[in-house]
Amino acid sequence: MRFILYTGIMLAGILLFSCKSVKLSVAEEKQRIGEYYEAANMYRKLYSKAKPAQHDLRAYVSYRMGICYQKINNVSQATSAYLNALRYNYPDSLLTLRLAQTYHQGGRYNEAVNYYNKFLEQSPENVIALNGLKGCAIAAEMKDNPTPYKVRKMDILNSRYSEFCPALTGDDYDKLYFASSRVKKISKDSLSHITGQPVNNIFFTEKNEKGVWKKPVELEDAVNTKFDEGTLSFSADGNTMYYTYCESDPISSRPAEIYLSTRSGAAWGAGTRANLVKDSTTSVGHPAISTDGKYLYFVSDANSYGGKDIFRARLVGTNDFSGIENLGPQINTAGDEMFPYVRDSATIYFASNGHPGMGGLDLFKATMDSLGVWHVENMGAPINSMGDDFGITFEGKWERGFLSSNRSDARGYDHIYSFERPVVTVFIEGYVSDADENPVEGAVIRIVGKDGLNEKVIAKPDGSYKVELERDISYVMMAGAPNYLNQNFELKTDPDEKDETYYVDFFLSPIHKPTVVENIFYDYDKATLRPESKDALDEIIKTLNDNPHVTIEIGAHTDRNGSDIYNEGLAQRRAQSVVDYLIDAGIPADRLTARGYGEFISKTITKKMAEENNFLHEGEILTEAYILSLTPEQQKIADQYNRRTEFKVTGTTYNFY
């Protein structure tokens, strides 16, 4: 029944059997037809009735009791039963594997590893055991390194019974259907012989005008019956519902079937059997319609790779199918693959206990590449837990939605959880200014990324800009404006899933006036460049490479100290030192001119200089007469401004034709 609807563990204290009425043959028959809850209760009575010396009987009953408890997902009872079977030396070689699985599902990874290894001593190539070992190894790592998803139990949707397999629908994904065993009053007739819980019916909720989910209500439509309904999927228009349906039979096991219901107005009509398979004995369930409406994905154990597999069939009409195909060994394993959800033509999600996982059913994402090969990845914690995690549904393209899980419920009951992957925002922002930090009018920033981004952004009047990028992408940026040289910048955004803002300011050099190159230093009274000048010189190289058609003049200036002739010669040698450095770095010599101005051209005070020194006034010139009017300390600052290295553009058509 876990395959059919996947409900939680039994309701304790209901449907107890007296020892006098229990027979081993009846318990075995109940187990054969899939009534695991009743069979487990009978085996438990038989075990307590057996004498301690009846080792073989106690071993046999314990083992079969463990299987039944495992089928209805009562992990702790299954583990206890298997341990008793082991204590009484039950000879089935699968006992250690089953015990390993229940320990694994209970999050007791060390014990699980021990029993997986014991089983592998007998069957060293068993895929289920090998994947179990891998799952135990990665479980702790996934817990310690969770994904960014946030998972939260949805109290408004849940009850003290089980809820599972939510399905979002509606144009705004504001309607939610799910299956639940909640009932107003429990009676013996309302309980499933398979799970011991009330049968499951379909429930519905929607968001109110404030976007808050309402309290769910049971559908009163004909689609709900006295039997089990669950695991829903909707057509794109929302008017056809495919779901799993299972009748109970006191004589023989009944296969799960896929039914469909259509909506007339607001009401869902009685379900009709989907014409998926002609064989009435083949179990099929867990329908999932592809987003394009071309395929119905489903689960069956017929012609599988070992357990339950995911298949798909082409939809010819609402209830006509053709071309059933197994999704193959990249997705299906010797274990169970169930509860498919189709995100798009190349992405599906499903639950599995065959792929390595944290315990029980884990949720997996499968992506098909251009060659048609599926690549499967575990969704990690906190989407997955040591319990059963399954039945995922997404809110369209958004990385949020709902899933089912029995985590943190001591009874093993399933409940609905919301999940959301916080949106990671990556921005780059800054200012486009001239060398004096004045906004550059009409500045444009072009951004080209390896993700295909090709965007042009116009800076605001204050020179600011801001652009959203993607993580783990390389970008090339270029800022430019009329009558200014371009400036390029390369950026590789961080791959980590976290909000990030990068700050990049562009300082554009004007074409029609000299630009001071800050932080070029020479030895005292010499033309030798000091090592700390390297960064500033490399910036000139970058500017020339960013603007390959430009030629420039390097101009060196001295202060008022020393003779005119000496200062002019010193300045010429210093300018030549800069030119030589640029040539050695690969800049063609015919793009460069060295000019020593000495002390003849005094610096004009800029707005930035005036803001940094309140004794200076914007627009005035630092002549010798002006400097002599200042205090000695102020004169030192003024002389430093006059001692400068500049470059100016002398042409813009180098190798242009």
C-alpha positions in Angstrom: 0.0 0.0 0.0 3.0 2.2 0.4 3.4 2.0 -3.3 -0.3 2.8 -3.8 -0.8 5.8 -1.5 2.1 5.9 1.0 0.5 6.5 4.3 2.1 6.4 7.7 2.2 3.7 10.4 -0.7 2.0 12.1 -3.1 3.4 14.6 -2.2 1.7 17.9 -5.0 -0.1 19.8 -7.4 -0.6 17.0 -8.4 -3.9 15.4 -6.7 -6.0 18.0 -7.1 -9.8 17.7 -7.5 -12.3 20.5 -4.9 -15.0 20.8 -7.5 -17.7 20.4 -8.5 -16.4 16.9 -5.0 -16.0 15.5 -3.7 -18.7 13.2 -0.3 -18.5 11.4 -1.9 -19.5 8.1 -4.4 -16.6 8.4 -1.5 -14.1 9.1 0.4 -15.5 6.2 -2.6 -15.1 3.9 -3.2 -11.5 5.1 0.5 -10.8 4.3 0.1 -12.4 0.9 -2.8 -10.2 -0.2 -1.0 -7.1 1.1 -3.0 -6.4 4.3 0.2 -5.7 6.2 -1.3 -3.9 9.1 -3.6 -6.8 10.0 -0.9 -9.3 9.3 1.6 -7.5 11.6 -0.9 -7.5 14.5 -1.5 -11.2 14.0 2.2 -12.0 13.9 2.7 -9.9 17.1 0.0 -12.0 18.9 1.5 -15.2 17.6 5.0 -14.2 18.8 3.7 -13.4 22.3 1.8 -16.7 22.4 4.8 -18.8 21.3 6.9 -20.3 24.0 10.5 -19.1 24.5 11.8 -22.6 23.6 10.1 -22.4 20.2 13.1 -20.8 18.6 12.2 -21.6 15.0 8.6 -20.4 15.3 9.6 -17.2 17.0 12.3 -16.6 14.4 9.9 -17.2 11.5 7.1 -15.0 13.0 9.6 -12.2 13.9 11.0 -12.0 10.4 7.6 -11.9 8.7 6.4 -9.4 11.3 9.4 -7.2 10.5 8.6 -7.3 6.8 5.0 -6.2 7.5 6.0 -3.4 9.7 8.6 -2.3 7.2 5.9 -2.3 4.5 3.7 0.1 6.5 6.7 2.2 7.4 6.8 1.4 11.1 10.6 1.5 11.3 11.1 1.1 15.0 8.8 -2.0 15.2 10.4 -3.4 12.1 13.9 -3.1 13.5 12.8 -4.7 16.8 11.2 -7.6 15.0 14.3 -8.2 12.8 16.6 -8.1 15.8 14.4 -10.8 17.4 14.6 -12.9 14.2 18.4 -12.4 14.3 18.5 -13.5 17.9 16.7 -16.7 17.1 19.0 -17.3 14.1 16.5 -17.0 11.3 18.3 -18.4 8.3 17.1 -16.0 5.5 20.2 -14.2 4.1 18.1 -11.1 3.5 17.6 -10.5 7.2 20.8 -8.5 7.6 20.0 -6.4 4.6 16.5 -5.6 5.9 17.9 -4.8 9.3 20.5 -2.5 7.7 17.7 -0.7 5.8 15.6 -0.1 8.9 18.6 1.2 10.8 19.4 3.4 7.8 15.8 4.7 7.6 16.0 5.4 11.4 19.1 7.5 10.9 21.3 5.1 12.8 24.0 5.1 10.2 26.8 3.3 12.1 24.5 0.3 12.8 23.3 0.3 9.2 26.9 0.3 7.9 27.6 -2.7 10.1 24.7 -4.8 8.8 25.2 -3.7 5.2 28.8 -4.9 5.4 27.7 -8.2 7.0 25.3 -8.7 4.1 27.9 -7.8 1.5 30.2 -10.6 2.9 27.6 -13.0 1.5 26.6 -10.9 -1.6 29.5 -8.6 -2.4 27.9 -7.2 -5.6 24.5 -6.5 -4.3 23.6 -3.1 -5.7 21.0 -2.3 -3.0 23.5 -2.9 -0.2 26.3 -1.0 -2.0 24.1 2.0 -2.6 23.0 1.7 1.1 26.6 2.0 2.2 27.1 5.0 -0.1 23.9 6.6 1.3 25.2 6.2 4.9 28.5 7.8 3.9 26.9 10.9 2.3 24.1 11.4 4.8 26.3 13.0 7.5 28.0 15.2 4.8 24.6 16.4 3.5 23.4 17.2 7.1 26.6 19.1 7.8 26.4 21.0 4.4 22.8 21.7 3.8 21.5 23.4 0.6 20.0 26.9 0.8 16.5 25.5 0.8 14.3 26.5 3.7 11.8 23.8 4.8 8.9 24.5 7.1 6.0 22.3 8.4 2.7 23.7 7.2 0.5 23.6 10.3 -2.5 25.0 8.5 -2.5 22.1 6.1 -1.7 19.3 8.5 -3.8 17.3 11.0 -3.0 14.5 13.5 -3.4 12.0 10.7 -1.5 11.7 7.5 -1.3 14.2 4.6 0.8 13.6 1.5 1.4 14.3 -2.2 0.4 17.9 -2.5 -0.4 19.2 -6.0 -0.4 22.9 -6.9 -2.7 24.1 -9.7 -4.3 27.3 -10.9 -2.9 30.1 -13.1 -1.3 31.7 -10.0 -0.6 28.4 -8.2 -3.1 29.4 -5.6 -5.0 26.1 -5.4 -3.7 23.0 -3.6 -5.0 19.5 -3.6 -3.6 16.6 -1.5 -4.5 13.2 0.0 -5.2 12.8 3.7 -6.5 10.1 6.1 -8.0 12.6 8.4 -11.6 11.8 9.4 -14.1 13.3 11.8 -14.8 9.9 13.4 -12.9 6.6 13.3 -14.8 3.4 12.8 -13.6 -0.1 12.1 -15.1 0.0 8.7 -13.2 3.2 7.8 -9.8 1.7 8.4 -7.5 0.3 5.7 -6.5 -3.3 6.1 -3.2 -2.5 4.6 -2.1 0.5 6.8 -4.5 0.5 9.7 -5.3 4.1 9.1 -8.5 5.5 7.7 -8.7 5.4 3.9 -7.4 8.5 2.1 -9.5 11.0 0.4 -8.8 14.2 -1.6 -8.7 17.5 0.2 -8.5 21.0 -1.2 -7.4 24.5 -0.1 -6.7 27.8 -1.8 -5.3 31.2 -0.9 -7.4 34.0 0.4 -7.4 37.6 -0.8 -4.3 38.2 1.3 -2.4 35.3 -0.2 -2.7 33.1 2.9 -3.7 29.4 2.7 -7.1 28.6 4.0 -7.9 25.6 6.2 -8.3 22.5 3.9 -11.7 20.9 3.2 -12.5 17.4 2.0 -13.9 17.3 -1.5 -17.6 16.4 -1.4 -17.6 15.6 -5.1 -18.1 12.2 -6.5 -14.4 11.7 -7.1 -14.0 10.8 -3.4 -15.2 7.2 -2.5 -15.1 4.8 0.4 -11.8 3.5 -1.0 -8.4 5.1 -1.3 -7.7 8.1 -3.5 -4.4 10.0 -3.7 -1.2 11.1 -5.6 -2.7 13.7 -7.9 -1.7 15.4 -11.1 -3.6 17.9 -13.2 -3.8 18.8 -16.9 -2.4 22.2 -17.9 -5.9 23.7 -18.0 -6.7 22.3 -14.6 -9.9 20.5 -15.7 -8.6 16.9 -15.7 -7.3 15.2 -12.6 -5.3 12.0 -12.8 -5.0 10.1 -9.5 -4.1 6.8 -7.9 -7.1 4.7 -6.8 -7.2 1.4 -4.9 -10.1 -0.7 -3.8 -9.8 -3.1 -0.9 -10.8 -6.8 -1.2 -11.0 -9.1 1.8 -10.2 -12.2 -0.4 -7.4 -11.1 -2.7 -5.0 -8.3 -3.2 -6.2 -5.6 -5.6 -3.8 -3.7 -7.9 -3.5 0.0 -7.7 -5.0 1.8 -10.7 -4.8 5.2 -12.2 -8.2 7.0 -12.5 -9.2 10.3 -14.0 -11.8 12.8 -13.1 -13.0 15.8 -15.1 -14.4 19.0 -13.7 -17.8 20.3 -14.6 -18.1 23.8 -13.2 -16.7 23.6 -9.7 -17.4 19.9 -9.1 -15.2 16.9 -9.9 -17.0 14.0 -11.5 -16.8 10.4 -10.5 -13.5 8.8 -11.5 -13.1 6.4 -14.4 -10.3 4.0 -15.0 -7.5 5.2 -17.2 -7.0 3.0 -20.3 -3.3 2.7 -19.6 -2.8 -1.1 -19.3 -5.2 -3.8 -20.5 -4.0 -6.3 -17.9 -6.3 -5.8 -14.8 -3.7 -7.4 -12.5 -0.9 -4.9 -13.2 -0.5 -2.2 -10.6 0.0 1.3 -11.8 0.0 4.5 -9.8 1.5 7.9 -9.1 0.4 9.7 -12.3 2.3 12.8 -13.4 1.3 14.7 -16.5 4.1 16.4 -18.4 3.9 20.2 -18.7 3.3 20.0 -22.5 0.5 17.4 -22.0 2.2 14.9 -24.2 3.1 12.2 -21.7 1.7 10.6 -18.6 4.5 9.4 -16.2 3.5 6.7 -13.7 4.9 3.9 -11.5 4.6 0.2 -11.8 6.5 -2.9 -10.7 5.8 -4.8 -14.0 8.9 -5.4 -16.1 11.0 -3.4 -13.7 14.7 -3.3 -12.8 13.9 -4.9 -9.4 11.4 -2.8 -7.5 9.0 -0.2 -8.6 10.0 1.8 -11.7 9.0 5.0 -13.4 7.4 4.7 -16.8 5.8 7.0 -19.3 3.2 6.7 -22.0 2.2 9.0 -24.7 -1.1 10.7 -24.3 -3.2 10.3 -27.5 -6.3 11.8 -25.9 -7.6 12.4 -22.4 -7.9 8.7 -21.8 -6.0 7.1 -24.7 -2.3 6.1 -24.4 0.4 4.5 -26.5 4.1 3.7 -26.4 4.7 2.8 -22.8 8.4 2.9 -22.0 10.5 2.4 -18.9 12.7 5.5 -18.1 15.7 3.2 -17.9 18.6 2.3 -15.5 19.8 5.9 -15.1 16.7 6.6 -13.1 15.3 3.2 -12.1 17.2 0.9 -9.8 16.8 -2.4 -8.0 15.0 -0.4 -5.3 11.8 1.6 -5.6 11.5 4.8 -7.7 8.1 6.5 -7.1 6.1 9.8 -7.1 7.4 11.4 -10.3 6.9 15.1 -10.9 7.6 16.6 -14.3 9.1 20.1 -14.2 9.7 20.5 -17.9 10.7 18.4 -20.9 14.2 17.7 -19.5 13.7 17.8 -15.8 11.8 15.4 -13.5 11.8 14.9 -9.8 11.1 11.6 -8.0 11.5 9.7 -4.8 13.7 6.7 -4.4 15.2 4.3 -1.9 17.4 2.7 -4.5 19.8 5.6 -5.2 22.1 6.5 -2.3 20.2 8.6 0.2 19.8 9.7 3.8 17.3 6.9 4.7 13.9 5.8 3.5 12.8 7.7 0.4 14.8 10.6 -0.7 13.9 13.2 -3.3 16.0 13.3 -6.5 16.3 15.6 -9.5 16.9 14.1 -12.9 18.1 16.3 -15.8 18.4 15.1 -19.4 21.3 16.3 -21.4 21.5 17.0 -25.2 22.3 13.3 -25.9 19.2 12.1 -24.0 21.1 10.8 -21.0 19.6 11.4 -17.5 21.8 12.8 -14.8 20.4 12.1 -11.3 21.3 14.1 -8.2 20.2 13.8 -4.6 18.4 17.1 -3.5 20.3 16.9 -0.2 19.3 18.2 3.2 17.0 19.9 4.3 14.8 18.8 1.4 15.7 15.2 2.5 15.9 13.8 5.9 16.5 10.4 7.5 12.8 9.7 7.1 10.7 9.5 3.9 10.6 12.5 1.7 8.5 12.4 -1.5 5.6 13.9 -3.4 7.1 17.2 -4.4 5.3 20.0 -6.3 6.7 23.3 -7.5 5.1 26.8 -7.9 5.8 27.0 -11.6 9.3 28.3 -12.4 9.9 29.4 -8.8 12.2 27.3 -6.5 9.4 26.9 -4.0 6.5 24.6 -3.4 5.5 21.7 -1.1 6.6 18.2 -0.4 5.6 15.3 1.9 7.7 13.9 4.7 7.3 11.8 7.9 10.3 13.5 9.5 10.0 14.4 13.2 6.8 12.4 13.6 7.3 9.6 16.1 4.3 7.7 14.7 5.7 7.9 11.2 2.8 9.9 9.9 3.3 11.9 6.7 2.7 15.6 6.7 3.1 18.5 4.2 6.0 20.8 4.3 6.7 24.0 2.3 10.1 24.6 0.8 11.7 27.6 -0.7 15.2 28.3 -2.1 15.9 31.9 -1.2 16.5 34.0 -4.3 20.2 34.8 -4.6 20.8 38.3 -5.8 24.1 39.3 -7.3 24.6 43.0 -8.2 27.3 45.2 -9.5 27.1 48.8 -8.8 29.3 51.9 -8.6 30.0 55.3 -10.2 31.3 56.6 -13.5 33.4 59.7 -12.8 36.3 61.6 -14.3 39.7 61.7 -12.5 38.5 64.4 -10.3 35.5 62.3 -9.2 33.0 64.4 -11.1 30.1 62.5 -12.7 30.6 61.8 -16.4 27.5 63.0 -18.3 26.1 60.5 -20.7 28.3 57.6 -19.5 27.3 54.1 -20.8 28.3 50.8 -19.2 28.2 47.7 -21.5 28.2 44.3 -19.9 28.7 41.0 -21.7 28.6 37.7 -19.8 29.3 34.1 -20.7 25.6 33.4 -19.7 24.6 35.3 -22.8 24.0 38.7 -21.1 24.6 41.6 -23.4 23.3 44.8 -21.7 23.8 48.5 -22.1 23.2 50.6 -19.0 23.1 54.4 -18.9 24.5 55.9 -15.7 22.3 58.2 -13.7 23.0 62.0 -13.6 25.0 61.4 -10.4 27.1 58.9 -12.3 25.7 55.8 -10.5 24.7 52.5 -12.0 23.5 49.2 -10.8 23.0 45.9 -12.7 21.8 42.4 -11.6 24.1 39.6 -12.5 24.2 35.8 -12.1 26.5 33.8 -9.8 29.5 31.9 -11.1 29.6 33.8 -14.4 32.5 35.7 -16.1 31.6 39.2 -17.3 33.4 41.9 -19.3 32.4 45.5 -18.7 33.2 48.6 -20.5 32.4 52.2 -19.4 32.6 55.0 -21.9 31.3 58.4 -22.8 31.7 61.0 -25.5 35.1 62.7 -25.4 36.4 60.2 -22.8 38.6 57.2 -23.1 36.9 53.8 -22.5 37.7 51.7 -19.4 37.2 48.0 -19.2 36.8 45.7 -16.2 36.6 41.9 -15.9 34.6 40.2 -13.2 34.0 36.6 -12.2 31.1 36.3 -9.8 31.3 33.9 -6.8 29.8 30.5 -7.2 28.5 30.3 -3.7 24.7 30.6 -3.2 24.6 33.9 -1.2 23.6 37.4 -1.8 26.5 39.5 -3.1 27.1 43.0 -4.3 30.3 44.0 -6.2 31.4 47.6 -6.2 33.2 48.9 -9.3 33.9 52.5 -9.9 35.0 53.7 -13.3 37.3 56.8 -13.6 37.3 57.9 -17.3 40.1 60.0 -18.7 39.1 63.0 -20.9 40.4 63.2 -24.4 40.8 67.0 -24.6 42.8 67.7 -21.4 45.6 66.1 -19.4 44.9 63.5 -16.7 47.1 63.3 -13.7 48.4 59.8 -12.9 48.4 59.4 -9.2 51.1 57.5 -7.3 54.0 57.6 -9.7 57.1 58.1 -7.6 60.8 58.8 -8.5 63.9 58.7 -6.4 64.8 62.0 -5.0 66.3 64.4 -7.6 66.4 61.5 -10.1 64.4 60.0 -12.9 64.5 56.4 -11.6 60.9 55.0 -11.0 60.3 53.6 -7.6 58.8 50.1 -7.2 55.6 51.5 -5.6 54.8 53.2 -9.0 54.1 49.9 -10.7 50.3 49.8 -10.0 49.8 53.3 -11.5 52.0 52.5 -14.5 50.1 49.3 -15.1 46.8 51.3 -15.1 48.2 53.4 -18.0 49.0 50.2 -19.9 45.5 49.0 -19.3 44.0 52.3 -20.5 46.1 52.0 -23.7 45.0 48.4 -24.2 41.4 49.3 -23.6 41.7 52.1 -26.3 44.0 50.6 -29.0 43.6 53.5 -31.4 44.8 56.2 -29.0 48.3 57.8 -28.9 49.4 59.7 -25.8 51.9 62.1 -24.5 53.5 61.5 -21.1 54.2 64.8 -19.4 56.3 65.2 -16.3 56.2 68.4 -14.2 58.4 69.6 -11.3 57.9 72.1 -8.5 59.3 75.7 -8.4 62.6 74.6 -6.6 65.7 74.6 -8.8 66.6 76.3 -12.0 64.3 76.3 -15.0 66.9 74.4 -17.2 67.6 71.8 -14.6 63.9 71.2 -13.9 63.1 70.9 -17.5 65.8 68.3 -18.0 64.8 66.3 -14.9 61.2 66.3 -16.1 62.2 65.1 -19.5 64.2 62.2 -18.1 61.3 61.3 -15.8 58.8 61.3 -18.7 61.1 59.1 -20.7 61.4 56.7 -17.8 57.6 56.2 -17.9 57.6 55.8 -21.7 60.4 53.2 -21.5 58.4 51.3 -18.9 55.4 51.2 -21.2 57.5 50.2 -24.2 59.0 47.3 -22.2 55.5 46.2 -21.3 54.6 45.9 -25.0 53.1 49.3 -25.9 54.4 50.3 -29.4 56.8 53.2 -29.2 55.0 55.2 -31.9 52.0 55.5 -29.6 54.0 57.3 -27.0 55.7 60.7 -26.6 57.7 61.9 -23.7 57.7 65.6 -22.7 59.3 67.3 -19.8 57.6 70.5 -18.8 59.6 71.3 -15.8 58.0 74.0 -13.7 56.5 76.0 -16.6 52.8 74.7 -16.4 51.4 75.1 -12.9 48.6 72.9 -11.7 45.1 74.4 -11.7 43.2 73.7 -8.5 40.3 71.3 -9.1 37.1 70.8 -7.0 38.6 67.7 -5.5 41.8 69.4 -4.5 39.8 72.3 -2.9 37.7 69.8 -1.0 40.7 68.0 0.4 42.5 71.3 1.4 40.3 74.2 2.6 43.1 76.8 1.9 42.9 76.1 -1.8 40.2 77.5 -4.1 38.9 75.8 -7.2 40.0 77.4 -10.5 43.1 79.2 -9.1 46.6 78.3 -10.4 49.4 77.1 -8.2 51.9 79.7 -9.5 55.1 80.5 -7.5 53.5 83.8 -6.4 50.4 82.0 -5.2 52.4 79.4 -3.3 54.5 82.0 -1.6 51.3 83.5 -0.1 50.7 80.2 1.8 52.2 79.0 5.1 55.2 76.7 5.0 53.2 73.6 5.6 50.7 74.6 2.9 53.5 75.4 0.5 54.7 71.8 0.8 51.2 70.5 -0.2 51.0 72.9 -3.2 54.5 72.0 -4.4 53.5 68.3 -4.2 50.5 69.0 -6.5 52.8 70.7 -9.0 55.2 67.7 -9.0 53.1 65.4 -11.2 53.0 63.0 -14.1 50.2 63.4 -16.6 49.1 61.9 -19.8 47.1 63.5 -22.5 45.6 62.1 -25.7 47.4 63.2 -28.9 45.4 61.1 -31.4 42.5 58.7 -31.7 43.1 57.1 -35.1 46.2 54.9 -34.5 46.1 51.9 -36.9 42.5 52.8 -37.5 42.6 52.4 -41.2 
